[in-house]
Amino acid sequence: MSTTTTTLAIPGQLLGSTSKYQPGPGTHIHESNLYASLLGSVRIVHPAAAPTTKPTGPVKRLTKLSALTNQSSSSSSSLKKQSSSPDQLPTISVTVSAEDNHHNKKREILPEVGNVVLCKVIRITPRQAVVSILVCGDTVLEAEWQGLIRVQDVRATEKDRVKVYESFRPGDVVRAEVISLGDQANYYLATSKNELGVILATSEAGNTMHPISWKEYRDPVTGLTELRKVAKPY
Amino acid sequence: MTDRRRINGPAGTTIPPIFEDTSNKEDANSVKGRTRAPDAVRKMFLRTGVTPTASGSAYLEYESSAKSGVSGIKLSCTVHGPRSLPRSSPFSPHIVLSTHVKYAPFATKQRRGYLRDPSERDLGTHLETALRGAIIADRWPKSGVDIIISVIEGDQDRASSGPQSDETWDMMNVLSGCITVASAALADAGIDCVDTVAGGVAALVQGPSEDTPPSVVVDPIPSEHERILGACCIAYLPTRDEVTNLWFKGDLPASEMDLYTKLVENGILASASASKVLVDCLKDALA
């Protein structure tokens, strides 16, 4: 990956023109110039080496109209010249890296729409499961964020047959996806994908169970099975 | 409302005993005047990352005056967050800023209580306005950040026995320090800002004798001047060339509009000097 760490930046420092770079995390645009908005080191990622980057912000769902305009704009820009297309510009970002930080602490991050999070079920009601989000992506969160898995978001098919108590139990560790920033207290999460769902469950006897099918966990000691929305192992 | 849960000190002023100066009076008078140039601010010490438990923190100290018994400014700022909002608060698509400025009980000659008094709330509101213009609030939805500043030493002349003429001038100096130190702590906490905001004060002061015309100085210390006629405290974004907060107080002749702009210009000058210290401090923190 051809990342180049060039310099250090402080908030408000000019990084370059928007015609030369694409804005990454830790930067902002003011009067068609890119400025740093964080204290850290500048990283420039060239698009050829950049892997398919995750969207940084909340992604809008593609409507037919926006898909059409995207297509037409991309085709017209590819007709004009390759380098003028915004996808071809190097992305510039400012990161607070742990080794730069003298007291060696991680920067707090927030769950964003589209992130896969790990969470623990706190309580269940017939309509929803309340969870506490523990891990977002690869980072352990410092603050405690509460999430909500509503009954219609548990799985993708046969939504009307879903029962929360047949999907989650308090204490389960669940892998879920953030679908919305939600209301004032909760993030809204969904487990409507095969690889999302309960990844660690304990039985009523208190033993850690094994998944045996897409909806069952079995206690190895007592041999009893319990119903869960099981995450497909990777 | 009185604070009944703690053992409070005496409610009134506690002035330490003042002994007559053994040195001759002329010597004391010679230090009275301003020793700096009119456009020079006091020396500053700023460092980030002083409080390990906070997300971001900074400490600011102003050089104390040449006159003995006049304390400088000592400020400690901690930033907590971004963290989740309390359950009762409504949904916010951007970061919720809350600022607290608290004087230590011993920071000024007049002892301060443990509860925040109106002047401290006022400082907090001014600080919030100054920072709100600098923070990119929509980068952190659904979260709050607490900025807490403890004023350890509040820029007062402890040697003079008489009551302070007006505390506002000290408050302005403290506010300008608060803005600078909070800006450093925010950068340390990794909260997105459009610029490093810095504070500065300019004042119109009476000359040594009554018939000399008043002059404009930056970073005034009340004890160094005969009388302060008016002052303004400015929060300034140096690279954007924008003012986020302006606090003006004093009695200026309405006929002289130039004076107002001159005060603001000098306030910006003082902010720019503070900003240099801030930038150097942040660069040191990275290196």
Contacts between the chains, C-beta under 8 A, distances in Angstrom:
chain1	res1	chain2	res2	distance
A	8	B	283	6.8
A	8	B	286	4.6
A	8	B	287	7.6
A	10	B	187	6.8
A	10	B	196	6.3
A	10	B	279	6.0
A	10	B	282	4.7
A	10	B	283	6.7
A	10	B	286	7.8
A	11	B	187	5.6
A	11	B	192	7.7
A	11	B	193	4.3
A	11	B	194	7.1
A	11	B	195	6.0
A	11	B	196	5.3
A	12	B	193	7.2
A	12	B	194	6.3
A	12	B	195	3.4
A	12	B	196	5.5
A	12	B	237	7.0
A	12	B	238	7.3
A	12	B	239	4.4
A	12	B	240	7.0
A	13	B	239	7.4
A	14	B	239	7.2
A	26	B	192	7.1
A	28	B	136	5.9
A	28	B	192	7.1
A	28	B	194	6.2
A	30	B	194	6.8
A	30	B	240	7.2
A	35	B	194	7.0
A	35	B	195	7.8
A	35	B	239	7.3
A	37	B	136	5.7
A	37	B	139	7.8
A	37	B	192	4.1
A	37	B	193	5.8
A	37	B	194	6.4
A	38	B	187	7.6
A	38	B	190	5.9
A	38	B	192	6.1
A	38	B	193	7.9
A	39	B	187	4.3
A	39	B	188	7.0
A	39	B	190	7.1
A	39	B	282	5.6
A	39	B	285	7.2
A	39	B	286	6.6
A	40	B	190	7.7
A	40	B	286	7.3
A	41	B	286	7.5
A	96	B	190	4.8
A	100	B	286	5.8
A	101	B	49	7.8
A	102	B	49	5.9
A	102	B	285	7.0
A	103	B	49	5.3
A	103	B	52	5.6
A	107	B	190	4.4
A	108	B	55	6.5
A	108	B	81	7.3
A	108	B	82	5.5
A	108	B	83	7.4
A	108	B	190	7.5
A	110	B	82	6.8
A	110	B	140	6.2
A	110	B	141	7.2
A	110	B	142	7.4
A	110	B	143	6.3
A	142	B	83	7.9
A	143	B	81	7.8
A	143	B	82	7.5
A	143	B	83	4.3
A	143	B	84	5.2
A	143	B	143	7.8
A	144	B	84	6.5
A	145	B	84	5.4
A	146	B	84	7.5
A	181	B	91	8.0
A	181	B	93	7.8
A	181	B	141	5.6
A	181	B	142	5.8
A	183	B	91	5.7
A	184	B	85	6.9
A	184	B	87	7.7
A	184	B	89	6.2
A	184	B	90	5.2
A	184	B	91	4.1
A	184	B	92	7.7
A	184	B	142	7.6
A	185	B	85	8.0
A	185	B	87	5.2
A	187	B	142	7.9
